[in-house]
């Protein structure tokens, strides 16, 4: 069920103008601290590569 929801969410993000890679799921046990740090660090790097949220700029333009 979670995979189905993530697929739908990614399509919704893309439709909204956001890259679908801005969201992901990964199951990590609380006992896997090293794996958790790795996953979060990797995700942050991927988001940085995508650049700023494009909707933020559109929202600021619409406000003026």
Secondary structure, 3 states (H helix, E strand, C coil): CHHHHHHHHHHHHHHHCCCHHHCCCCCCCCCCHHHHHHHHHHHHHHHHHHCCCHHHHHHHHHHC
